[in-house]
Amino acid sequence: MKFRKLIAFVILIIIAFFSGQYLLKECIFPFRHKEAIIKYSKENDLDPYFVVAVIMAESRFEKDAKSHKNALGLMQITEGTGKWIAEEMELTDYSPDKLYNEEYNIKMGCWYLNNLREEFGEMDLYIAAYNAGRGRVNEWLLNKNYSSDGKTLNYIPYKETKKYVDKVKTYYRIYKMMYE
């Protein structure tokens, strides 16, 4: 009788473990739009887990997401930034409605992340620039209160941006650990 209880207990633990893994991956930390993310991450020399982390932080994979600042879609691109990205990418078919198209949004968002990475180099900086804008990050780098060397930030003055940088980096670590 004790052996049967032990077997039942072990089976319950195994079921709990695998259902927990399923819940973590499918409900809490999903990896949706994998093909598009991998495709555009490769095109822009980005780690796909980093792109997934940005999407998770921006929209939690809600394709119809719209922020209070009118950022649209999975990667929360504003109409103005979308227009600029489209011009830089030489996309002639841009319209703000296209930002709700998952693949189009990921394509533009990956290009933009790479563009910011090329400008700033350091991950905290380009994540902050994705959230607060490159102009603000450049201002912070010039301010001795925020940057001692003009190349890295010792302090991010916007609480929202600091939280955002920390959130993206945490999600990035989680996604790498879970899916790699």
Stockholm file with secondary structure:
# STOCKHOLM 1.0

chainA/1-180         MKFRKLIAFVILIIIAFFSGQYLLKECIFPFRHKEAIIKYSKENDLDPYFVVAVIMAESRFEKDAKSHKNALGLMQITEGTGKWIAEEMELTDYSPDKLYNEEYNIKMGCWYLNNLREEFGEMDLYIAAYNAGRGRVNEWLLNKNYSSDGKTLNYIPYKETKKYVDKVKTYYRIYKMMYE
#=GR chainA/1-180 SS CHHHHHHHHHHHHHHHHHHHHHHIIIIISCCCSHHHHHHHHHHTTCCHHHHHHHHHHHHTTCTTCBCTTCEETTTTEEHHHHHHHHHHHTCTTCCGGGGGSHHHHHHHHHHHHHHHHHHHCSHHHHHHHHHHCHHHHHHHHHCTTTCSSSSSCSCCSCHHHHHHHHHHHHHHHHHHHHHC
#=GC SS_cons         CHHHHHHHHHHHHHHHHHHHHHHIIIIISCCCSHHHHHHHHHHTTCCHHHHHHHHHHHHTTCTTCBCTTCEETTTTEEHHHHHHHHHHHTCTTCCGGGGGSHHHHHHHHHHHHHHHHHHHCSHHHHHHHHHHCHHHHHHHHHCTTTCSSSSSCSCCSCHHHHHHHHHHHHHHHHHHHHHC
//
